[in-house]
Amino acid sequence: MGITSSSSASVKKLINMEGETAQFVQEQINNHKIMIFSKSYCPYCKTAKECFNELGAKYEVLELDKHPKGNEIQDILLEITGARSVPRVFVNGKCIGGGSETKELLNSGQLKKLIEEGTASG
């Protein structure tokens, strides 16, 4: 199950989920309590970062528009999360969605709880 095929319109892409870039993405998700895959100009990405700033939570950001393998990383995120859009926000190794979902979780109080859960257990 190392190479998967992803269909975008009529274009088929082969994604190596065991390759160096996929391993890099998985390490970023696993090694950071809060990991945001972002694009520096994206308003939804800014919203997600502002949510964590409001809580005073430390997070790691990878700006895909400034990374040499940004497109490949987005393809890998599509395989992992089912969406290629940014931001892709991970808390405690789990994708919580994008900017809108992060904002909803903040407003409901759930985002703080998710962050605290990871602190208590690990």
C-alpha positions as CSV (number, residue, x, y, z in Angstrom):
1,M,0.0,0.0,0.0
2,G,3.0,2.2,-0.6
3,I,1.9,4.0,-3.8
4,T,-1.6,5.3,-4.1
5,S,-3.4,6.9,-7.0
6,S,-5.2,10.2,-6.5
7,S,-7.7,11.5,-9.0
8,S,-8.0,15.3,-9.5
9,A,-10.4,15.9,-12.4
10,S,-9.2,13.5,-15.1
11,V,-5.5,13.7,-14.1
12,K,-4.1,10.7,-12.2
13,K,-1.1,11.2,-9.9
14,L,1.0,8.5,-8.2
15,I,1.8,9.4,-4.7
16,N,4.6,7.5,-2.9
17,M,3.3,7.3,0.7
18,E,6.5,5.5,1.7
19,G,8.9,8.0,0.1
20,E,11.1,10.6,1.7
21,T,8.6,13.5,1.4
22,A,5.7,11.5,2.9
23,Q,8.0,10.4,5.8
24,F,8.9,14.1,6.3
25,V,5.2,15.1,6.4
26,Q,4.4,12.3,8.9
27,E,7.4,13.3,11.1
28,Q,6.1,16.9,11.2
29,I,2.7,15.7,12.2
30,N,4.0,13.3,14.9
31,N,6.8,15.6,16.3
32,H,4.7,18.7,16.8
33,K,1.7,19.0,19.1
34,I,0.2,21.5,16.8
35,M,1.2,21.4,13.1
36,I,-0.2,23.7,10.5
37,F,0.5,23.2,6.8
38,S,-0.1,26.7,5.4
39,K,0.4,29.1,2.6
40,S,1.8,32.5,3.6
41,Y,-0.8,34.5,1.7
42,C,-3.9,32.4,2.5
43,P,-6.5,34.2,4.7
44,Y,-7.9,30.8,6.1
45,C,-4.3,29.9,7.1
46,K,-4.0,33.3,8.9
47,T,-7.3,32.5,10.7
48,A,-6.1,29.2,11.9
49,K,-2.8,30.7,13.3
50,E,-4.8,33.5,15.0
51,C,-6.9,30.9,16.8
52,F,-3.8,29.3,18.4
53,N,-2.3,32.8,19.1
54,E,-5.5,33.7,20.9
55,L,-5.1,30.6,23.1
56,G,-1.4,31.3,23.6
57,A,-0.6,27.9,22.1
58,K,2.8,27.2,20.5
59,Y,2.5,25.7,17.0
60,E,4.7,24.7,14.1
61,V,4.0,26.1,10.6
62,L,5.2,24.8,7.2
63,E,4.5,27.4,4.5
64,L,4.0,25.3,1.4
65,D,4.3,28.2,-1.0
66,K,7.9,28.7,0.2
67,H,8.8,25.0,0.4
68,P,10.5,23.4,-2.7
69,K,8.2,20.4,-2.3
70,G,5.1,22.3,-1.4
71,N,2.9,20.8,-4.2
72,E,4.1,17.2,-3.4
73,I,3.4,17.8,0.3
74,Q,-0.2,19.0,-0.6
75,D,-0.7,15.8,-2.6
76,I,0.5,13.7,0.4
77,L,-1.9,15.7,2.7
78,L,-4.7,14.9,0.3
79,E,-3.9,11.2,0.8
80,I,-3.7,11.5,4.6
81,T,-6.7,13.9,5.2
82,G,-8.9,13.6,2.1
83,A,-8.4,17.3,1.3
84,R,-5.6,19.2,-0.5
85,S,-6.8,22.6,0.6
86,V,-4.8,24.7,3.1
87,P,-4.6,25.0,5.9
88,R,-4.4,21.4,7.0
89,V,-4.3,21.7,10.8
90,F,-3.2,18.8,13.1
91,V,-3.5,18.7,16.9
92,N,-2.0,15.7,18.7
93,G,-1.4,13.9,15.4
94,K,-5.0,14.2,14.2
95,C,-6.3,16.5,11.4
96,I,-8.9,18.8,12.7
97,G,-9.6,20.4,9.3
98,G,-8.9,23.8,8.0
99,G,-9.2,27.4,9.0
100,S,-13.0,27.4,9.3
101,E,-13.1,24.2,11.4
102,T,-10.3,25.5,13.6
103,K,-12.3,28.8,14.2
104,E,-15.4,26.8,15.0
105,L,-13.5,24.6,17.5
106,L,-12.1,27.8,19.1
107,N,-15.5,29.4,19.5
108,S,-17.0,26.2,21.0
109,G,-14.2,25.8,23.5
110,Q,-13.2,22.5,22.0
111,L,-9.9,23.6,20.6
112,K,-8.5,24.4,24.0
113,K,-9.7,21.0,25.3
114,L,-8.0,19.2,22.4
115,I,-4.7,21.0,23.1
116,E,-5.0,20.3,26.9
117,E,-5.8,16.6,26.2
118,G,-2.5,16.1,24.5
119,T,-0.7,17.9,27.4
120,A,-2.2,15.7,30.0
121,S,-1.5,12.4,28.3
122,G,1.8,13.1,26.8
